[in-house]
């Protein structure tokens, strides 16, 4: 058991401004301010220094109190004898993580006290101080930190002369757990100065007991005040809850064990159109359109079920009905049912929207079915037309292939006729003219000259005819293959067009089928003709090679290129010219692809063809051609 005399300092009921460290215990702020005014007024009037480290409210109230007592606060401030500091700001300057740091405290407060004494003109006179920093720590629940700060003040008094007044509200010591910290706090002070009236002249032990009883009385008053505050808060909450339920936008009601309605809020009465007198006290099933639904709902509640989203129709006063969803449960006292807690949500508009939506959905289903039937019929028509068009395209493609083959055969026949018939006749004519020229020289030189000129003309015609025959169908293509025919053609093309043509062909190229070699030769002819007519290029390059089972042909020039709009037509709608269409038809016959690229004006053009070399493709193509024949 603590000995109260060993813990508590001496106690007296009045002010004693001569002690170095005293504490004020107060219940009202005004009593504290008045006691501090009585303490500081004579100090400042006597020219001494005062330091106030308090909350903003207490600093202002104390300044007003001192002014009312006739103290010239402004003069004391100008002289530096009156310093008013904020308790929280000052506390933050010497605490680390909420704990007072001794050296920082000594530096911070020691400097303040020294400046105040120097301003008073007497460096050795004590400074009168009021501090609330300990009260802030205590109110924040940092009791040990507050006791530590009280100890630091006592340690500072060893090197700094001052009279310190602390202050605590008795409300800070409520509860039995505060008894021992309260006694420790009192033990740190030389005097305890209750602001309110306490005992005046009693023995030392009685004084100590009085302090404890007073602290217990304060704790009881705090607890009573807390209970009153809690009761008031509960009453306020109950009032707010009642107002919330009564004025909620959702319908609510209570129904008793006899199924009669005990209470309904404004929202539900407004929904159904009844007054409270018309609605309360009646059987709840009276307002259900379907009695079986009401019985089912009540059976769920009596089975202690939680009812969620229960659909029902309720009858309104005007005869209309409302679609609602009910959420409800029962309040039970043991096995005794007390009343329901029911929320009624109006879903009439939603129900009407659902019905309208369902009707629209049904109508839409009918329209979709009708439209689907129409589209199915249209699709069948389109499919039939597509099949017909496909057959037509296949027929046109087969006709095109047949025409190309007929054209090649006709070229071969004409070339043979020109070479074997007309060519031979011209050769014989040239020989006869040469013989006549020899005889004419003996008879008439002019006649001989004319015959020589005619022979030269016939010889030139024979040469041109042979060239034409070779261009129609070069014999080298049949006799020596594609490579020899291409080199012969390129050499003659270069002489006629003055365009340098480079042929890149692997040495191990070999022979292809006759039809494929003719097709590649004709494609090269058409491409070089386009280079000569349209590109304006002085050079051209032909690359022919095999890759991944394909024959690849590339013809490139360095001419003016193809305009973007023309390239768009070529890429989107196929070849735009007769020559390119002919090339495309030739390579399609072999299952090949055509690609034309040009990077723009002045950057040339590349025509690239890829033709499969599979035997199956060639066989199927030959069979199709034979059937067409």
Residue, then its C-alpha position, 0 to 999 in steps of 0.5 A: x500500500x502506497x504511503x500517501x505522505x511519501x508520494x504527495x507534496x504539501x497541499x494548500x488551498x490558496x496561491x503560493x507564488x514563491x514555490x518553484x514548481x506547483x500544479x493547478x488542478x481545475x474543472x473550469x477554464x475561467x477559474x484557472x485563468x483567474x488564478x493565473x491572473x492573480x499569479x502573473x499580475x504582480x510579477x509583471x507590475x513589479x518589472x519581472x519577466x513572465x513566460x507563457x507556454x499554453x494553448x491559444x485559448x488560454x493565452x488569449x484569455x490570460x492576456x485579457x485577464x491581465x489587461x483587466x487587472x491593469x497590466x500593460x501587456x503590450x509594453x511588457x511584450x515590447x520590453x521582452x519581459x512577456x513571452x507567449x508561446x504555443x504549447x504544441x509548437x514548442x513541444x514539437x521542438x524538443x520531442x523525438x517520436x513523442x518523447x521529450x529529449x533532455x538536451x533539446x529541452x534544456x536548450x530550447x527552454x533554457x534559451x527562452x528563460x535566459x532572454x526573459x531574465x535579460x529583458x527584465x534587467x536582472x539576470x539572476x531574478x527568477x522568471x515566472x512560467x506557466x506551462x501546458x505542454x505536460x497537459x497536452x501529452x497527458x490528454x494525448x494518452x502519453x502519460x509517461x512522456x508527461x511525467x518525464x517532462x515534469x522531471x525535466x522541468x525539475x532538472x532545469x530548475x537546478x541551472x535556471x531560476x524560475x517559478x513554474x505553474x503547470x495545469x491539468x483539467x480534472x477531467x484528464x484523471x477519470x477512471x481508477x487506472x489514473x489513480x497511480x499516475x495522478x499520484x506520481x504527477x503530484x509527487x513531481x510538484x512542490x505544491x498542488x494548487x486546486x483552483x476549486x475550494x478544498x479543505x483549508x487547514x487540516x493535518x498533513x495526512x488529511x490533506x493527502x487523503x483529501x487530494x486522493x478523495x478529490x481525484x476520485x470525486x473528479x473521476x466519478x464526475x467525469x464518469x457521470x458526465x460521460x454517461x450523460x453524454x452517452x445517454x444523450x447520444x443514444x437518444x439522439x441516435x434513436x431519434x435519428x433512426x426513427x426519423x430515418x425509418x419514418x421518412x425513408x423512400x423505401x416502404x416499411x412496416x411491422x406486422x404483429x403475431x395476429x397478422x395485423x399491421x402495427x406500423x407503416x412509414x410514409x413511403x408505404x402509405x403513399x405507395x398504396x394511397x392509404x392514411x395511417x388510420x385506414x391502414x394500421x390495425x388491418x390484417x396484412x393479407x387484406x392488401x394482397x391481391x392473391x391470398x395464397x401469396x400472402x399465406x406463403x409469405x407468412x409461412x416462410x416467416x413463421x418458419x424463421x426464414x429470411x425472405x429476400x425478393x419475394x414477389x407479390x401484387x398489393x392492392x391500392x386504395x384506388x383499386x389499382x395494383x402495385x408489383x412489389x418485392x418484399x424483404x422481411x424477417x421476424x423478431x423473436x423473443x425465444x420461441x415467441x414471435x414479436x413482429x415482422x421487419x418488412x421492407x417493400x420495394x415498388x417494382x411496378x415500373x420495372x414490371x411494366x418495362x419488363x412486360x413491354x420489353x418482352x412484348x417488343x422481344x416477341x415482336x422482334x423475334x417474329x420480325x427476325x424470323x421473317x427477315x431470316x427467311x427473306x435473307x435465307x431466300x436471298x442467300x440461296x438466290x445469291x448462292x445460285x447466282x454465284x454458282x452460275x457466275x463461277x461456272x461462267x468464270x470457269x468457262x471463260x477461263x477455260x476459253x481463255x486458256x484454249x484461246x491462248x493455246x490456239x493462239x500459240x498453235x496458230x503462231x507456230x503454224x504461221x511461223x512454219x508457213x512463213x519459213x517453209x513457204x514464203x521464206x523459200x519462195x523469197x529465197x528462190x526469187x533472190x537466187x533468180x534475181x542474182x542470176x539475172x543480174x549476172x546475165x544483165x551485166x553483159x547486156x546493160x549495166x543499168x539493168x544489172x544495177x536495178x536487178x541488184x537493188x531488187x535482189x537486195x530488197x528481196x533479201x531484206x524482206x526474207x530477213x524480216x520475214x524470218x525474224x517475224x517467223x522466229x518472233x511468232x514461234x522461235x524454233x530454238x524453243x522447241x529444239x534447244x529449250x527456254x534458255x536458248x530461246x530467251x538469249x536469242x530473243x533478248x539479243x534481238x530485242x536489245x538491238x531493236x530497242x536499244x535497251x540493255x537487258x541482263x538475263x540471270x539464269x542458273x546454269x543447271x536450269x534444265x528443261x520444263x514442259x513445252x507448254x510451261x516454257x512457251x508460257x514463260x517465253x510469252x510472259x518475258x516477251x510481254x514484259x519487255x514490250x511493256x518496258x519498251x513502250x511505257x517505262x522509259x528505262x534504258x535497262x532491264x533485268x530478267x531473273x529466272x530461278x527455282x525455289x521451293x518447288x516453284x519457278x520464279x520469274x522477275x522482270x525489273x526496270x529502272x523507269x518511271x514506275x507506276x502511278x499509285x492510283x494505277x497500282x491500286x487498280x492493279x492490286x484491287x481489281x486485277x490487271x488494268x491493261x490487256x498485256x497484264x491480263x494476258x500474263x495473269x491468264x497464262x500463269x493462272x493456267x499453271x496455278x501461279x501468282x502474279x505480283x506487280x510492285x512499284x515504289x513510285x515515280x522514277x523508282x522503276x517496276x518489278x513484275x514477279x511470277x511464281x509458278x508451281x512445278x508439280x507434276x500433278x498441276x501440269x498433268x491436271x492442266x494438260x487433261x483440262x486442255x485436252x478435254x477442252x479440245 
